[in-house]
Amino acid sequence: MPEIRQLDKHVADLIAAGEVVERPASVAKELLENAMDAGASAIVVEIERGGLTYLRVTDNGCGIAPDQLPVAFLRHATSKLRTAADLAAIGTLGFRGEALAAISAVSRVDILSRTAGAEAGAALHLEGGVAGEVRPSGCPEGTTIVVRDLFYNTPARMKFMKKDSAEGTAVAGIVTHLALSHPEISFKLLRDGAEVLHTPGDGRLQSAVYAALGRDFALHLLPIHGSGDAVSVEGFVTEPLHGHGTRARQIFFVNGRFVKSQLLSAALEEAYRNQIMKGKFPGCVLHITVPAGQVDVNVHPAKTVVKFAADKPVFDAVYYTVLDVLNAQNKPAQQEKKGASFYQTMTAAEFREKTASSDKPPFNVSPAATVRPGTPAPPPNRGRTLLVRDVAPQPRQPFTATTVSDGKEVTWHITPPPAPVEKEPKPVQQTIEPEREAPWRIVGEVLKTYIICEDSHSSVWLIDKHAAHERIRFDALKANTQPLMAQPLLTPLAVDLDGDDYDAALGSLDTLAQFGFVCEDFGGGTVLVREIPADIRPEDAAATVEELSHKLALGRADPAGARDELYHTMACKSAIKAGMDTSPAEMAALVEKVQSGAIQYCPHGRPVKYRLTQYEIEKLFKRA
């Protein structure tokens, strides 16, 4: 058996450095987190050649005392933890005490620091983890750390480094995330002498988003705020029409720390289900706050992965907060009614009818009614219950009633007054209420696909009739809790399916029946369709069964997702098709749904309407 020996300190430091320092971006992250923990309000990062040859971080934090500089670079030396109990409630970004030791082990480091009120600062140089002498130095309050020649003593690591541009982009990503996590701190990034990022540090997340992620991203965001089960969520999410091709713009922070979390991504994307275009992903900048004892940030050395004590409250907080905002955003017309008299809520006749019905008491005893002699007068009604025991079949006849007072029943015999003599009614002039005028005008239809309408704000709208009707059908299918009405076929339809689709169809005959497709096995990869939904055209039946079977085969692991996919197919096949003739009544019904804000997107997330303002139209004709 080979001899067991303890590793040399330098080799052990290099191994430890490999866990923390993977690339220049890792160095930037550790140094920036230390600067933020030091209370800095302004931080400047400078890099050259992607940070491999030169990386400098300057802050205006509390600084480090001269005698503490060498201690700061020892392994497991930290000012942020004292006991094991502190691990259960970590409130700082850095805490292990390994960052500076790991960085100095694989680079040449210079540090200058000055504490508040000190006449002068101090400087220290380290090379390969070996510290020199602490010497006095003139410097501003705060700390400056310069890291040169990263991995100079571990050339094997250099071959795994990417191009300077890629490494520089990774450093920029770290600075961006930290700037978004702490908008109260001003961050500046200089890359090869050029300023590429500068946040104002005004404490407003929107300002940091605008500066760090750009104008185009910031202009299409929806603010959100919600809380529940000791979990709060706030920040911004993208509008459904402005999804992204990847999840790169999904940025999450837990207790101020940037994290990568499949749980949070799943909650966000579930809220956008059926509202964003297929193949697109929502973006966000979300701050999730949970009790410190309910999250473990000590799962990974890079501290970008966290573990929650309970996943469901966190998932629900993100999902419902985002969903509420998206649902509210989908109803702009209803929101506009509050401040715009143009959108009427009811006619005058409807208002009078509603008022009359609401003022009518549920039961009325005429004040002129007489009580049979010998019976006590009914007590005043002070929350007591009046029970009608029997009522004579003829109108205006004596009847018996009972009141419940102080837990006892008292019987009353009440005789209504005689019926008044009806007089000849005087002729009354009748007023015909005009029909409520819609806040838009349907102009017509073009290409047998797009409905054109004009609203009261001189805007012209193009409405995709297929997409709009598809959404209406989809919502109706989801809201329906009963099996769809089916129609028998005069001649059963044989549908040939591929192997997996055939197996999925046979295993889901009950599900297909709920959707109106009554099928049975015909053998040899063929299913026999005997009934189809009433709103599916017979010529579309075979294609619909094929698509449903394929989606069932793909969605076995996710029943809820598979059911939505089935609804998508059913809605698409039963909706009005582009190129079909549409009656004026059908067009009016579609426009009513779209312009009222009831629907905004098709089930696949595509918009159902497009707006052209008067200015845009006049600009086309050089009038503006």
Secondary structure, 3 states (H helix, E strand, C coil): CCCCCCCCHHHHHHHHHHHHCCCHHHHHHHHHHHHHHCCCCEEEEEEEHHHCCEEEEEECCCCCCHHHHHHHCCCCCCCCCCCHHHHHHCCCCCCCCCHHHHHHHCCEEEEEEECCCCCCEEEEEEECCEECCCEEECCCCEEEEEEECCCCCCHHHHCCCCCHHHHHHHHHHHHHHHHHHCCCCEEEEEECCEEEEECCCCCCHHHHHHHHHCHHHHCCEEEEEEEECCEEEEEEEECHHHCECCCCCEEEEECCEEECCHHHHHHHHHHCCCCCCCCCECCEEEEEECCHHHEECCCCCCCCCCEECCHHHHHHHHHHHHHHHHHHHCCHHHHHHCCCCCCCCCCHHHHHHHHHHHHCCCCCCCCCCEECCCCCCCCCCCCCEEEEEEECCCCCCCEEEEEEECCEEEEEEEECCCCCCCCCCCCCCCCCCCCCCCCEEEEEEECCCEEEEEECCCCEEEEEHHHHHHHHHHHHHHHCCCCCCEEEEEEEEEEECCHHHHHHHHCCHHHHHHCCCEEEEEECCEEEEEEEECCCCHHHHHHHHHHHHHHHHHCCCCHHHHHHHHHHHHHHHHCCCCCCCCCHHHHHHHHHHHHCCCCCECCCCCECEEEECHHHHHHHCCCC
